[in-house]
């Protein structure tokens, strides 16, 4: 049986995320250790899936950073959560996504399905 310190830093961080942060997966999120350099102490984690656009992603990010900075071999931690607009093509995307016409301020195009003024 190997000592935990013999495992690569990246593997240990991934195991910690799985064990100590199940909330990520429970809420449909994903986590990936993009970099874990034992020489510089730099760790980069990216959250995705349900974390993208989540209102509590900042709290999750802060909790991850606070814990991992207590590890003696980690001196710098970056946790990235992509902006939800990035996964939709960015703020300049003009075409319709899921029925939302972004060129019309996100109101969409009612077209012939507009029920009219007298519809309750």
N, C-alpha and C positions, 0 to 999 in steps of 0.2 A: 504494500500500500504506500502511495506517495504522499509526501507532506504537501499541504495546500500551497505553501510558498514555492514549491517546485513547479507548479503549474504556471503557464504564461499569464501575465497580467490581464490580457484581453479575456481569456477564459474565466478567470476569477471574477472579473467585473460582470461578464455575461451571466455567470452563475448567481452572483449577488442580485442582479436585476430580476432574474427569474424567481428567486427565493424570497426576496424582501420587497419587491414591488409588483405583486400579482395584480394590483389595481390596474396597471397598464393593460394587461391582457383582458382582464374582466370587463373593461370598458371598450374593448375592441381596438385597443392601441397596439403598437408594435415598438420594439426597441432594438437597436443595433449598435454595437460598439464599433465605430468606424476606425478608431485609432486608440492604441494603448501602448505608449512607448515607455518601457521601464527605465530607459537611460535619461530621458528628459522629464519623466513624470507626467507627461501630457496624456489626457484621456479625452476622446471626443465620442459622444453618444448622440444618436439621432433617434428621436421619437417620431412615429408616423401613425398611419391608420386613424383610429378614433382620437388620437392625441391632437391631430391637426385640427385647429379651430376649437378645441375643447377649452371651456372657461377655467378649468382648474389645472391646465397644463403648466402654468407658472408655478403652482404649488408643488406639483410633481417634480418639476425641474429643480426647484430649490431644495427639496428633500433629497434628491439624488446627489446634487452638488455638496450639500452639507455633510452627508454621510461619507461620500468617497474622498472628500478632502481630509477626513480623519485618518485615512490610510497613509502610513508613512511613505510609501513609494509613489504616491500621487501628489503632485504639486500644483497642477492646473487641470481643471475640468471644464469642459464645454458641453452643454446639453442643448442640442438644436431641435426645434419643433418647426417644421416647414409652415410657411404662411399658407392658409387654405386657398388663396388665390393662385398660388404657384401650381397647384394640382389642377386648376381649372383653366390654365392657359394665361394667367396674369390679368391685370386690370385693363389691358389694352385689347383683350380678345373681344371681337365684335360679334361672332356668330352665336347662335342660340345654344345654350347648355341646359338640358333638362327642361325645356320650355321657357327659359328665362332669356329674354332678349336684352343683353347687356347694353346695347346701344340705346335703349329706351329707359335707362335708369333702373333696370331690373324689374320693370312692370310687366314685361311679357307682352305678347300679342294676343288679344282676345279674339280677333278675327270673327268668324261667323258664329263662334260659341258665346259671344257676348250676349247675356240674357236681356240686356236693355234696362232702362231706368225704372220700369215698373215691376221688376223682378224682386221678390223679397228674399 
